[in-house]
Amino acid sequence: MDYNFNFKENFKKLKGLIKLVYDHLGDPYYQGAPSAIAYFLFLSILPLVILASQALGLFSLSIDAILRWAEINVSGSGFELIQGLLKHRTSGTNNLLFLVIAMWAASRANIYLIRLANYTFFDGEIVGKGYVRDRIRSLTTVIIAIVSLTLSLVALVYAPLLLRTVFKQSDFMEAVITVWMTMRWFVVLGVYILVISLIFYFLPSKRLHYADILPGSLFTSVGLIVVSIAFNFYVGLSTDYDLLYGSFANAVAIIIWFWAIGWVLLIGIVFNRVWWSVRPRNKKPIPQYVIDRRNPVGFF
């Protein structure tokens, strides 16, 4: 078996794949999709953060503790965005209201992603299985996201203490903690990729093989990290950002960030469908009627 890596040939294949994704995004159905995703994410982020803070309270973690951790581990401009999100507080009487708002907004965003995934994966034949069933599936995804976020933060904050307790009598306690501090971000990254792939797996109304959604979920996982780092760098360089937007600076920054995230999610979904049409085995060609409805007009 020949394991030689032909860079020129593989680069040509990559260019062809990118071209196919670009062409597929010419479908009018995708126009305005990133903005719609950003809108629903913006509606849901504050209530979801507050709900997550309530969940963190079960582990005796407060918003202030998370902010102190973020101040140490996140760069200046990125920390300011996080601080802007987490500076709000809610009283017990408002928890139910925020629960309703969070669940509606977050599940509505996920319903939109469900329709995008169905339209893309099944070539426009279906977009969902009804309001109630799609809403229930969306709520399930929201719960998965909240639980994953909570457990990841708990692991980051409490893991050193737990390791010190377990290996207290051991001679290699410090070595174990050193290994954890070195590997913790890889563990979190693994959990993060797993959550993204599970969300992609549950999006389509018809069950697909996990391998079918893996390429797009990997692209989305990496894309979200790259977009966040790039945007964090951009905000850090924008010295006149606050002067331009004033008190709305954080809100505008978050909206732009969500818009970029919307593009990553959309491209990740389309990437899966395009990959099916070119993969070496079990190809699923894109029907001609799907190609015919594409519009060469820009899709921004």
C-alpha positions in Angstrom: 0.0 0.0 0.0 1.4 3.4 -1.0 1.4 5.9 1.9 3.2 8.7 0.0 1.5 12.0 0.5 1.1 13.9 -2.8 0.8 17.5 -1.6 0.0 18.9 -5.1 -2.8 16.4 -5.7 -4.3 16.8 -2.2 -4.1 20.6 -2.5 -6.0 20.4 -5.7 -8.7 18.3 -4.1 -9.0 20.8 -1.2 -9.4 23.6 -3.7 -12.1 21.7 -5.5 -13.9 21.0 -2.2 -13.8 24.7 -1.2 -15.2 25.6 -4.7 -18.0 23.1 -4.2 -18.9 24.6 -0.8 -18.8 28.1 -2.3 -21.1 27.0 -5.1 -23.5 25.2 -2.7 -23.9 28.4 -0.6 -25.3 30.1 -3.7 -28.7 28.5 -2.9 -31.0 31.4 -2.0 -32.2 29.4 1.0 -28.9 30.3 2.8 -29.1 34.0 2.2 -29.3 35.8 5.6 -28.7 32.5 7.5 -25.6 33.7 9.4 -27.4 36.8 10.5 -30.4 34.8 11.7 -28.2 32.5 13.7 -26.4 35.5 15.2 -29.8 37.1 16.1 -31.0 34.0 18.0 -27.6 33.4 19.7 -27.7 37.0 20.9 -31.2 36.5 22.3 -30.1 33.4 24.2 -26.6 34.1 25.4 -27.4 36.2 28.5 -30.2 33.9 29.8 -28.1 30.9 29.1 -25.1 32.3 31.0 -27.4 33.0 34.0 -28.8 29.5 33.8 -25.3 28.1 33.7 -24.5 30.2 36.7 -27.4 28.6 38.6 -26.0 25.2 37.6 -22.5 26.1 38.7 -24.1 27.1 42.1 -24.7 23.4 42.6 -20.9 22.9 42.8 -20.4 26.0 45.0 -19.0 28.0 42.0 -20.1 31.6 41.6 -19.9 34.0 38.7 -17.2 35.9 40.6 -15.1 32.7 40.8 -15.5 32.1 37.1 -14.5 35.7 36.4 -11.4 35.4 38.6 -10.4 32.2 36.6 -11.1 34.0 33.3 -9.0 37.0 34.3 -6.0 34.7 34.9 -6.5 32.4 31.8 -8.0 34.7 29.2 -6.4 37.6 27.4 -7.4 41.2 28.2 -9.9 42.0 25.4 -11.4 38.5 25.6 -11.8 38.8 29.4 -13.6 42.1 28.9 -16.2 40.5 26.6 -16.7 37.7 29.1 -17.0 40.2 32.0 -19.6 42.1 30.0 -21.7 38.9 29.7 -21.3 37.8 33.3 -21.7 41.1 35.1 -25.5 40.8 35.3 -27.2 39.2 38.2 -30.6 37.8 38.7 -32.8 37.3 41.7 -34.7 34.2 42.5 -38.0 35.7 41.5 -36.6 36.2 38.0 -35.1 32.7 37.5 -38.3 31.3 36.0 -38.6 34.2 33.6 -35.0 33.8 32.4 -35.5 30.0 32.2 -38.5 30.6 29.8 -36.6 33.2 27.7 -33.4 31.1 27.5 -35.2 27.9 26.5 -37.3 29.7 23.9 -34.4 31.7 22.4 -31.9 28.8 22.5 -34.3 26.2 21.2 -35.4 28.6 18.5 -31.8 29.1 17.3 -31.4 25.3 17.3 -34.7 24.8 15.3 -33.2 27.1 12.7 -30.1 25.0 12.6 -32.3 21.9 12.3 -34.0 23.3 9.3 -30.7 24.3 7.7 -29.3 20.8 8.3 -32.4 19.0 7.0 -32.6 21.3 3.9 -28.9 20.7 3.2 -28.5 17.0 4.0 -31.7 15.9 2.3 -31.5 18.3 -0.7 -34.6 20.4 0.3 -37.0 17.4 0.6 -37.7 18.0 4.3 -36.9 20.8 6.7 -38.3 19.3 9.9 -40.8 16.9 11.6 -43.2 19.4 13.0 -43.0 22.2 15.6 -43.4 20.2 18.7 -41.0 17.4 17.9 -38.3 19.9 16.6 -38.7 22.0 19.7 -38.3 19.0 22.0 -35.1 18.0 20.1 -33.9 21.6 20.4 -34.4 21.7 24.1 -32.5 18.4 24.5 -29.5 20.0 22.7 -29.7 23.1 24.9 -29.6 20.9 28.0 -26.5 19.0 26.6 -24.8 22.4 26.0 -25.5 23.7 29.5 -24.4 20.5 31.2 -21.2 20.3 29.1 -20.3 23.9 29.8 -21.0 23.4 33.5 -19.0 20.2 33.8 -16.1 21.7 31.8 -15.8 24.7 34.0 -16.1 22.6 37.1 -13.3 20.3 35.8 -11.0 23.2 35.1 -11.6 24.8 38.5 -11.8 21.8 40.8 -9.5 19.2 39.1 -6.3 20.3 40.9 -8.1 20.2 44.3 -9.5 16.8 43.5 -6.2 15.4 42.3 -4.5 16.7 45.5 -7.1 14.9 47.6 -6.9 11.6 45.7 -3.1 11.5 45.5 -2.4 13.2 48.8 -0.5 10.3 50.2 1.4 9.6 47.0 4.9 10.6 46.2 4.0 11.5 42.6 1.1 13.9 43.5 2.9 17.0 42.1 3.8 15.0 38.9 0.1 14.1 38.4 -1.0 17.7 38.9 1.7 18.9 36.5 0.5 16.4 33.8 -3.1 17.6 34.3 -2.1 21.3 34.1 -0.4 20.4 30.8 -3.1 18.3 29.4 -6.2 20.1 30.7 -6.8 22.1 27.6 -6.5 19.0 25.4 -9.2 17.3 27.6 -11.5 20.3 27.3 -10.8 20.5 23.6 -11.8 16.8 23.3 -15.0 17.4 25.2 -15.7 20.5 23.1 -15.3 18.6 19.8 -17.5 15.8 21.2 -20.3 18.2 22.1 -20.1 19.9 18.7 -20.3 16.6 16.9 -23.2 15.4 19.1 -25.1 18.7 18.2 -24.5 18.0 14.5 -25.6 14.4 15.0 -28.9 15.4 16.5 -29.7 18.2 14.1 -31.0 16.2 11.1 -34.5 14.7 11.5 -33.5 11.5 9.9 -30.8 9.6 11.7 -27.4 9.6 10.0 -24.2 7.6 10.7 -21.9 9.5 13.1 -19.1 9.3 10.4 -21.4 11.3 8.0 -21.4 14.4 10.2 -17.9 14.1 11.6 -16.0 16.1 8.8 -18.3 19.1 9.2 -18.3 19.0 13.0 -14.5 18.9 13.0 -14.4 21.9 10.6 -16.9 23.7 12.8 -15.0 22.9 16.0 -11.7 24.3 14.6 -13.5 27.2 12.8 -15.1 28.4 16.0 -11.8 28.4 17.8 -10.1 30.3 14.9 -12.9 32.8 14.6 -12.8 33.5 18.4 -9.0 33.9 18.5 -9.1 36.2 15.4 -11.9 38.3 16.8 -10.2 38.5 20.1 -7.1 39.7 18.3 -9.1 42.2 16.3 -10.8 43.7 19.4 -7.4 44.0 21.0 -6.1 46.0 18.1 -9.2 48.2 17.8 -8.2 51.0 20.1 -11.0 53.3 19.0 -13.7 50.6 19.5 -15.2 52.1 22.6 -15.0 55.6 21.2 -17.0 54.5 18.1 -19.7 52.5 19.8 -19.7 54.0 23.3 -21.7 52.0 25.8 -22.8 49.6 23.1 -19.3 48.5 22.3 -19.6 45.1 24.0 -23.0 44.4 22.4 -21.7 45.3 18.9 -18.6 43.2 19.4 -20.7 40.2 20.5 -23.1 40.5 17.6 -20.2 40.6 15.1 -18.7 37.6 16.8 -22.0 35.7 16.6 -22.3 36.6 12.9 -18.9 35.0 12.3 -20.0 32.0 14.3 -23.1 31.8 12.2 -21.0 31.5 9.1 -18.9 28.8 10.6 -22.0 26.8 11.6 -23.5 27.2 8.1 -20.3 26.2 6.3 -19.9 23.2 8.6 -23.3 21.9 7.7 -22.8 22.5 4.0 -19.3 21.0 4.2 -20.8 17.7 5.3 -23.2 17.6 2.3 -20.5 18.5 -0.2 -18.1 15.9 1.4 -20.7 13.2 0.8 -20.6 14.0 -2.9 -16.8 13.5 -3.3 -15.8 11.0 -0.6 -14.1 7.9 -1.9 -16.9 5.5 -0.7 -20.7 5.7 -0.4 -20.9 8.8 -2.6 -24.1 10.7 -2.6 -24.1 13.1 -5.6 -25.8 16.4 -5.4 -29.0 16.2 -7.6 -29.2 18.4 -10.6 -32.3 20.2 -9.3 -30.3 21.4 -6.3 -27.6 22.7 -8.6 -30.2 24.4 -10.8 -31.7 26.5 -8.0 -28.3 28.1 -7.1 -28.1 31.8 -7.6 -24.7 33.3 -8.6 -25.7 36.5 -6.7 -23.6 37.0 -3.5 -24.8 35.2 -0.5 -23.6 37.7 2.2 
